[in-house]
């Protein structure tokens, strides 16, 4: 493959994509992950202070969001690391859902 063919292939693959926009989206997603963790922690702490109960609902949403995000990244990038991170988040998600069901049923 010649240099010109490589450049043409790269141009066609990146047609219609704004590199700056993609980079901003990546940074925004990272900030959203960390801020949502902070919000969940704050809600959980406040809930415990005022009710003496642990709030699990926001953690269900948080770990569910991360599970989906990393499974999508794995599907697109085919990186094993993304798959294993998604599995870990899925385990946390399942544990939170189970705790929530136990709490609703009065077993926990």
SVG drawing of the C-alpha trace seen along z (x, -y; Angstrom):
<svg xmlns="http://www.w3.org/2000/svg" viewBox="-41 -21 45 33">
<polyline fill="none" stroke="black" stroke-width="0.4" points="0.0,0.0 1.4,-3.4 1.5,-6.5 -1.2,-8.1 -3.5,-5.0 -3.0,-5.1 -3.9,-8.8 -6.9,-8.4 -8.2,-5.5 -7.7,-7.6 -9.6,-10.5 -12.5,-8.3 -12.7,-6.7 -12.7,-10.1 -15.0,-11.8 -17.6,-13.9 -15.9,-13.4 -14.6,-16.4 -11.6,-15.3 -12.0,-18.1 -15.7,-17.2 -14.8,-13.6 -12.1,-14.6 -14.5,-17.0 -17.1,-14.1 -14.5,-11.8 -13.5,-14.4 -17.2,-15.1 -18.0,-11.4 -15.1,-11.1 -16.2,-14.1 -19.8,-12.8 -18.6,-9.4 -16.7,-11.0 -19.4,-13.6 -22.1,-10.9 -20.0,-8.9 -19.8,-12.1 -23.5,-12.7 -24.3,-9.1 -21.9,-9.3 -23.4,-12.6 -27.0,-11.2 -26.0,-8.0 -24.2,-10.0 -27.1,-12.4 -29.6,-9.6 -27.7,-7.7 -27.3,-10.9 -31.1,-11.7 -32.6,-8.2 -29.9,-5.9 -30.5,-3.7 -28.3,-3.0 -29.7,-4.2 -28.9,-1.7 -31.1,-3.1 -28.7,-5.7 -25.9,-3.0 -28.1,-0.8 -28.3,-3.5 -24.6,-4.4 -23.4,-0.8 -26.0,-0.1 -24.8,-3.2 -21.1,-2.1 -22.0,1.5 -23.7,0.4 -21.0,-2.1 -18.2,0.4 -20.1,3.1 -20.7,0.7 -17.0,-0.3 -16.1,3.4 -18.5,4.0 -17.0,1.1 -13.3,1.5 -13.0,5.3 -10.6,4.7 -10.6,7.4 -9.9,4.8 -13.3,3.1 -15.0,6.4 -13.6,7.3 -14.3,3.8 -17.9,4.2 -18.1,7.6 -16.9,6.1 -19.5,3.3 -22.1,5.8 -21.3,7.8 -21.7,4.6 -24.9,3.8 -26.4,7.3 -25.3,7.0 -27.0,3.6 -30.2,4.9 -30.2,7.9 -29.7,5.7 -32.5,3.4 -34.9,6.4 -33.9,7.7 -34.6,4.3 -38.0,4.0 -39.0,7.5 -37.9,6.7 -35.2,9.3 -32.4,6.8"/>
</svg>
